[in-house]
Amino acid sequence: MKKFISNSAFLYTAGVVFVFALWFIIAFSMGQGNLIFPSPIETFEAWGKLLSTAYFYESIGMSLLRTFYGFALSFALALVLGSLAGEIKPLQRFFKPGLLVLKSAPTAAFVFLFLLLSGSSRAPIWIVSLLAFPILYESVVSGINAVPKELLWAAKVDQGSHWRTLTRVKIPLAAPYIALGLLNSFALSFKTEIMAEIITGDTGAGLGGAIRLYRNLDPSNLAPIFAIALTAILLILIFDGLSALLHRFLRKA
């Protein structure tokens, strides 16, 4: 019995049941239907209606696409600067204050800044890039710093140049750290992209834009908004699951 209770699958299932039970209790205690806090039944009914609309799938695709655009830009910059910082140690100290600013500054402040500089359609892309860069940069630097010294000595013995050692030894061996950083930061970037869509407003199709649309169509009905939020949560859980699988694989390796 004790082994069964401590089983991770059982505990995860129990946690899911607890969340839905708490959701029911809160919705029932408020007693306002879907005006304040829709119940799971009302949310899933709204979700079923959303699944039958092309706009819903277009919104998912556009939010993911904007996240990928911002993420690709951030990763390219992080790979270049992280590789340089891994090779030239003083650069790590030079970049540190800037990274602290990026990690500490309120994201909403940057949303309004990029809204003025690039317009509402591109602002979420730049916000994703800004948010993901410190995480990706640190994963690149950590991966390069973790390369065993013996392999670096062997590369020097083989008279490999700095560029060849970096591209053929350090970056390939740092790939697991980089991949883990990619998966760990993508879920956060996706969530931030949706938030940026909501704040900026006129972004066209997107989950954040869909939330604004349904809120404006019927402010008294929050069930569609909860359904869209549930969709985002499920997608983020998928990203987190992939990250956990990769982390488990790296630990075994």
C-alpha positions as CSV (number, residue, x, y, z in Angstrom):
1,M,0.0,0.0,0.0
2,K,2.8,2.4,0.9
3,K,4.6,1.7,-2.4
4,F,1.4,2.4,-4.3
5,I,0.8,5.7,-2.5
6,S,4.4,6.8,-3.2
7,N,4.1,5.9,-6.9
8,S,4.7,9.0,-9.0
9,A,1.9,8.2,-11.5
10,F,-0.6,7.9,-8.6
11,L,0.6,11.1,-7.0
12,Y,0.4,13.0,-10.3
13,T,-3.1,11.7,-10.9
14,A,-4.1,12.7,-7.4
15,G,-2.7,16.1,-7.9
16,V,-4.8,16.6,-11.1
17,V,-7.9,15.4,-9.3
18,F,-7.2,17.8,-6.4
19,V,-6.8,20.8,-8.9
20,F,-10.2,20.0,-10.5
21,A,-11.9,19.5,-7.2
22,L,-10.5,22.9,-6.0
23,W,-11.7,24.5,-9.2
24,F,-15.2,23.1,-8.7
25,I,-15.3,24.4,-5.1
26,I,-14.1,27.9,-6.0
27,A,-16.6,28.2,-8.9
28,F,-19.4,26.8,-6.7
29,S,-18.6,29.1,-3.8
30,M,-18.7,32.2,-5.9
31,G,-22.1,31.2,-7.3
32,Q,-22.0,33.6,-10.2
33,G,-22.0,31.2,-13.1
34,N,-19.3,32.0,-15.7
35,L,-19.3,35.7,-14.9
36,I,-16.5,35.5,-12.3
37,F,-15.1,32.0,-12.2
38,P,-16.4,29.5,-14.7
39,S,-16.6,25.9,-13.5
40,P,-14.7,23.1,-15.3
41,I,-18.0,22.0,-17.0
42,E,-18.6,25.5,-18.4
43,T,-15.0,25.8,-19.5
44,F,-14.9,22.4,-21.3
45,E,-18.2,23.3,-23.0
46,A,-16.7,26.5,-24.3
47,W,-13.5,24.6,-25.2
48,G,-15.6,22.2,-27.3
49,K,-17.1,25.2,-29.2
50,L,-13.6,26.7,-29.8
51,L,-12.3,23.4,-31.2
52,S,-14.9,23.7,-34.0
53,T,-13.6,27.1,-35.2
54,A,-10.7,27.6,-37.6
55,Y,-9.8,30.9,-35.8
56,F,-8.9,28.9,-32.7
57,Y,-6.3,26.7,-34.5
58,E,-5.0,29.8,-36.4
59,S,-4.5,31.5,-33.0
60,I,-2.5,28.6,-31.7
61,G,-0.4,28.5,-34.8
62,M,0.3,32.2,-34.8
63,S,1.3,32.3,-31.1
64,L,3.6,29.3,-31.6
65,L,5.0,30.9,-34.8
66,R,5.8,34.2,-33.0
67,T,7.4,32.3,-30.2
68,F,9.6,30.4,-32.7
69,Y,10.6,33.6,-34.4
70,G,11.6,35.3,-31.2
71,F,13.2,32.1,-29.9
72,A,15.3,31.6,-33.1
73,L,16.6,35.1,-33.0
74,S,17.5,34.8,-29.3
75,F,19.1,31.4,-29.7
76,A,21.3,32.7,-32.6
77,L,22.5,35.6,-30.5
78,A,23.0,33.5,-27.4
79,L,25.0,30.9,-29.4
80,V,27.4,33.5,-30.7
81,L,27.8,35.5,-27.5
82,G,27.8,32.4,-25.3
83,S,30.5,30.8,-27.4
84,L,32.6,33.9,-27.3
85,A,32.2,34.2,-23.5
86,G,33.0,30.5,-23.1
87,E,36.3,31.0,-25.0
88,I,37.1,34.4,-23.5
89,K,36.5,34.4,-19.7
90,P,36.6,38.2,-19.2
91,L,33.6,38.5,-21.5
92,Q,31.5,36.5,-19.0
93,R,32.1,39.2,-16.3
94,F,31.6,41.9,-18.9
95,F,28.1,40.5,-20.0
96,K,27.0,39.8,-16.4
97,P,25.6,43.3,-15.6
98,G,23.5,43.3,-18.8
99,L,22.2,39.9,-18.1
100,L,21.2,40.9,-14.6
101,V,19.3,43.9,-16.0
102,L,17.4,41.6,-18.6
103,K,16.5,39.1,-15.9
104,S,15.5,41.7,-13.3
105,A,13.6,44.3,-15.3
106,P,9.7,43.9,-15.4
107,T,8.7,42.3,-18.7
108,A,5.6,44.5,-19.0
109,A,7.9,47.6,-19.2
110,F,9.7,46.1,-22.2
111,V,6.3,45.3,-23.8
112,F,5.4,49.0,-23.9
113,L,8.9,49.9,-25.1
114,F,8.8,47.5,-28.1
115,L,5.2,48.5,-28.7
116,L,6.4,52.0,-29.5
117,L,9.6,50.9,-31.4
118,S,8.2,48.1,-33.5
119,G,4.4,48.2,-33.4
120,S,2.0,45.7,-31.9
121,S,2.5,42.9,-34.4
122,R,6.2,42.5,-33.8
123,A,6.4,43.5,-30.1
124,P,5.6,39.9,-28.8
125,I,8.5,38.5,-30.9
126,W,11.0,41.0,-29.4
127,I,9.7,40.3,-25.9
128,V,10.3,36.5,-26.4
129,S,13.8,37.2,-27.7
130,L,14.6,39.4,-24.7
131,L,13.2,36.9,-22.2
132,A,14.8,33.8,-23.6
133,F,18.3,35.3,-24.2
134,P,19.7,35.2,-20.7
135,I,18.6,31.5,-20.2
136,L,19.9,30.4,-23.6
137,Y,23.2,32.4,-23.1
138,E,23.8,30.8,-19.7
139,S,23.1,27.3,-21.0
140,V,25.7,27.8,-23.8
141,V,28.3,29.1,-21.4
142,S,27.6,26.4,-18.8
143,G,27.9,23.7,-21.5
144,I,31.2,25.0,-22.8
145,N,32.6,25.4,-19.3
146,A,31.6,21.8,-18.5
147,V,33.7,20.3,-21.3
148,P,36.3,18.0,-19.7
149,K,39.8,19.6,-19.6
150,E,41.3,16.3,-20.9
151,L,39.5,16.7,-24.2
152,L,40.7,20.2,-24.6
153,W,44.3,19.2,-24.0
154,A,43.8,16.4,-26.5
155,A,42.6,19.0,-29.1
156,K,45.6,21.1,-28.4
157,V,47.9,18.1,-28.8
158,D,46.3,17.5,-32.2
159,Q,47.1,21.1,-33.1
160,G,43.5,22.1,-33.4
161,S,42.8,25.8,-33.8
162,H,40.6,27.7,-31.4
163,W,37.8,27.8,-34.0
164,R,38.1,24.1,-34.8
165,T,38.2,23.2,-31.1
166,L,35.1,25.4,-30.5
167,T,33.0,24.0,-33.4
168,R,34.1,20.4,-33.3
169,V,34.7,19.8,-29.6
170,K,33.1,22.4,-27.3
171,I,29.8,23.1,-28.9
172,P,29.0,19.5,-29.7
173,L,29.8,18.4,-26.1
174,A,27.8,21.4,-24.8
175,A,24.7,20.4,-27.0
176,P,22.9,18.6,-24.1
177,Y,23.1,21.7,-21.9
178,I,22.0,23.9,-24.8
179,A,19.1,21.5,-25.6
180,L,18.0,21.5,-22.0
181,G,18.1,25.3,-21.9
182,L,16.0,25.5,-25.1
183,L,13.3,23.3,-23.7
184,N,13.3,24.9,-20.2
185,S,12.9,28.4,-21.6
186,F,10.5,27.7,-24.5
187,A,7.5,27.1,-22.2
188,L,8.2,30.4,-20.3
189,S,8.7,32.2,-23.6
190,F,5.4,30.9,-25.0
191,K,3.6,32.1,-21.9
192,T,5.2,35.5,-22.1
193,E,4.3,35.8,-25.8
194,I,0.6,35.3,-25.0
195,M,0.9,37.9,-22.2
196,A,2.5,40.3,-24.7
197,E,-0.3,39.7,-27.2
198,I,-2.9,40.6,-24.6
199,I,-1.1,43.8,-23.6
200,T,-0.2,45.0,-27.1
201,G,-3.7,44.4,-28.4
202,D,-3.8,44.6,-32.2
203,T,-1.6,41.5,-33.0
204,G,-4.1,39.7,-35.3
205,A,-4.7,36.0,-34.6
206,G,-3.1,34.5,-31.5
207,L,-4.1,33.1,-28.2
208,G,-3.6,36.4,-26.5
209,G,-5.5,38.1,-29.2
210,A,-8.3,35.5,-28.9
211,I,-8.5,36.3,-25.1
212,R,-9.0,40.0,-25.9
213,L,-11.5,39.2,-28.7
214,Y,-13.8,37.0,-26.5
215,R,-13.5,39.4,-23.6
216,N,-14.7,42.3,-25.8
217,L,-17.5,40.2,-27.4
218,D,-19.1,39.3,-24.1
219,P,-17.4,40.6,-20.9
220,S,-19.9,38.6,-18.8
221,N,-18.8,35.2,-20.2
222,L,-15.3,34.2,-19.0
223,A,-15.7,30.6,-20.0
224,P,-14.0,31.0,-23.5
225,I,-11.1,32.9,-21.8
226,F,-10.7,30.0,-19.4
227,A,-10.8,27.6,-22.3
228,I,-8.1,29.5,-24.1
229,A,-6.0,29.6,-20.9
230,L,-6.5,25.8,-20.5
231,T,-5.2,25.3,-24.1
232,A,-2.1,27.3,-23.3
233,I,-1.6,25.3,-20.1
234,L,-1.8,22.0,-21.9
235,L,0.8,23.2,-24.5
236,I,3.1,24.4,-21.8
237,L,2.7,21.0,-20.0
238,I,3.8,19.3,-23.2
239,F,6.9,21.4,-23.4
240,D,7.7,20.8,-19.7
241,G,7.2,17.0,-20.3
242,L,9.7,17.1,-23.1
243,S,12.1,19.0,-20.9
244,A,11.7,16.4,-18.1
245,L,12.3,13.5,-20.5
246,L,15.4,15.2,-21.9
247,H,16.7,15.9,-18.3
248,R,16.1,12.3,-17.4
249,F,18.0,11.1,-20.5
250,L,20.9,13.4,-19.7
251,R,21.1,12.1,-16.1
252,K,21.3,8.5,-17.3
253,A,23.8,9.4,-20.0
